[in-house]
Amino acid sequence: MRKLPAPDPIAGLASTSAFLTFHLLESLSQSQACDSTPSIKVKKEDEMEISLNIEGMTCGGCKAAVERILLAQPGISMASVDLANGSAIVTAGTGTAPQTVADALTAAGYTARVQN
Protein backbone atom coordinates (compact mmCIF):
# COMPACT_ATOMS: atom_id res chain seq x y z
CA MET A 1 0.00 0.00 0.00
CA ARG A 2 1.31 3.38 -1.02
CA LYS A 3 1.42 6.24 1.47
CA LEU A 4 -0.23 9.44 0.19
CA PRO A 5 1.36 12.79 0.99
CA ALA A 6 -0.32 14.76 3.74
CA PRO A 7 -2.40 17.71 2.53
CA ASP A 8 -0.77 21.10 2.81
CA PRO A 9 -2.55 22.78 5.76
CA ILE A 10 -1.82 26.27 4.46
CA ALA A 11 -3.34 25.56 1.03
CA GLY A 12 -6.39 23.95 2.62
CA LEU A 13 -6.88 26.91 4.92
CA ALA A 14 -6.52 29.38 2.05
CA SER A 15 -9.08 27.61 -0.13
CA THR A 16 -11.55 27.34 2.76
CA SER A 17 -11.07 31.01 3.58
CA ALA A 18 -11.60 32.02 -0.04
CA PHE A 19 -14.74 29.88 -0.22
CA LEU A 20 -16.22 31.43 2.93
CA THR A 21 -15.30 34.96 1.88
CA PHE A 22 -16.91 34.48 -1.52
CA HIS A 23 -20.14 33.16 -0.06
CA LEU A 24 -20.26 35.87 2.60
CA LEU A 25 -19.82 38.60 -0.02
CA GLU A 26 -22.36 36.92 -2.29
CA SER A 27 -24.87 36.78 0.59
CA LEU A 28 -24.28 40.43 1.48
CA SER A 29 -24.77 41.59 -2.08
CA GLN A 30 -27.99 39.59 -2.37
CA SER A 31 -29.38 41.00 0.88
CA GLN A 32 -28.47 44.54 -0.15
CA ALA A 33 -30.16 43.97 -3.50
CA CYS A 34 -33.30 42.81 -1.70
CA ASP A 35 -33.26 45.83 0.63
CA SER A 36 -32.88 48.29 -2.22
CA THR A 37 -35.54 46.73 -4.42
CA PRO A 38 -38.83 48.54 -3.97
CA SER A 39 -41.70 46.28 -3.05
CA ILE A 40 -45.08 46.79 -4.61
CA LYS A 41 -48.17 46.02 -2.60
CA VAL A 42 -51.58 46.50 -4.08
CA LYS A 43 -53.99 47.77 -1.48
CA LYS A 44 -57.32 45.95 -1.47
CA GLU A 45 -60.63 47.80 -1.37
CA ASP A 46 -61.20 46.77 2.23
CA GLU A 47 -57.78 48.04 3.38
CA MET A 48 -56.47 51.42 4.47
CA GLU A 49 -53.09 52.87 5.37
CA ILE A 50 -52.45 54.24 8.84
CA SER A 51 -49.48 56.58 9.32
CA LEU A 52 -48.01 56.86 12.80
CA ASN A 53 -45.43 59.10 14.47
CA ILE A 54 -43.51 57.07 17.05
CA GLU A 55 -41.20 58.41 19.75
CA GLY A 56 -38.92 56.29 21.92
CA MET A 57 -37.30 54.07 19.29
CA THR A 58 -33.53 54.22 19.77
CA CYS A 59 -32.14 51.17 17.95
CA GLY A 60 -32.81 48.36 15.53
CA GLY A 61 -34.18 46.26 18.38
CA CYS A 62 -36.82 48.92 19.04
CA LYS A 63 -37.71 48.98 15.34
CA ALA A 64 -38.14 45.20 15.31
CA ALA A 65 -40.22 45.31 18.52
CA VAL A 66 -42.52 47.98 17.07
CA GLU A 67 -42.98 45.92 13.90
CA ARG A 68 -43.85 42.83 15.97
CA ILE A 69 -46.34 44.79 18.07
CA LEU A 70 -48.00 46.27 15.00
CA LEU A 71 -48.23 42.96 13.13
CA ALA A 72 -49.73 41.28 16.22
CA GLN A 73 -52.72 43.65 16.14
CA PRO A 74 -55.95 42.29 14.64
CA GLY A 75 -56.55 43.49 11.10
CA ILE A 76 -52.95 44.54 10.38
CA SER A 77 -51.56 42.93 7.23
CA MET A 78 -48.34 44.96 6.76
CA ALA A 79 -46.17 47.28 8.86
CA SER A 80 -43.19 49.32 7.70
CA VAL A 81 -41.26 51.10 10.47
CA ASP A 82 -38.72 53.87 9.79
CA LEU A 83 -36.35 54.21 12.74
CA ALA A 84 -34.62 57.34 11.45
CA ASN A 85 -37.86 59.29 10.97
CA GLY A 86 -39.69 57.79 13.95
CA SER A 87 -42.62 56.72 11.86
CA ALA A 88 -44.56 53.73 10.60
CA ILE A 89 -47.00 53.00 7.82
CA VAL A 90 -49.45 50.21 8.50
CA THR A 91 -51.83 48.50 6.11
CA ALA A 92 -54.96 47.45 7.96
CA GLY A 93 -58.51 46.37 7.33
CA THR A 94 -61.00 49.22 7.10
CA GLY A 95 -62.57 48.06 10.39
CA THR A 96 -59.32 48.72 12.28
CA ALA A 97 -59.40 51.83 14.47
CA PRO A 98 -56.17 53.83 13.92
CA GLN A 99 -56.11 55.03 17.53
CA THR A 100 -56.26 51.41 18.76
CA VAL A 101 -53.07 50.69 16.79
CA ALA A 102 -51.33 53.71 18.33
CA ASP A 103 -52.58 52.69 21.78
CA ALA A 104 -50.94 49.26 21.42
CA LEU A 105 -47.56 50.95 20.94
CA THR A 106 -48.20 53.34 23.84
CA ALA A 107 -48.99 50.36 26.08
CA ALA A 108 -45.59 48.91 25.12
CA GLY A 109 -43.79 52.10 26.25
CA TYR A 110 -43.55 54.10 23.03
CA THR A 111 -45.31 57.38 22.33
CA ALA A 112 -47.39 56.92 19.20
CA ARG A 113 -49.69 59.36 17.44
CA VAL A 114 -51.83 58.86 14.37
CA GLN A 115 -50.85 61.25 11.56
CA ASN A 116 -53.71 63.09 9.90
Stockholm file with secondary structure:
# STOCKHOLM 1.0

chainA/1-116         MRKLPAPDPIAGLASTSAFLTFHLLESLSQSQACDSTPSIKVKKEDEMEISLNIEGMTCGGCKAAVERILLAQPGISMASVDLANGSAIVTAGTGTAPQTVADALTAAGYTARVQN
#=GR chainA/1-116 SS CCCCCCCCHHHHHHHHHHHHHHHHHHHHHHHHHHHHSCCCCCCCTTEEEEEEEEECCCSHHHHHHHHHHHHHSTTEEEEEEETTTTEEEEEEETTSCHHHHHHHHHHTTCEEEECC
#=GC SS_cons         CCCCCCCCHHHHHHHHHHHHHHHHHHHHHHHHHHHHSCCCCCCCTTEEEEEEEEECCCSHHHHHHHHHHHHHSTTEEEEEEETTTTEEEEEEETTSCHHHHHHHHHHTTCEEEECC
//
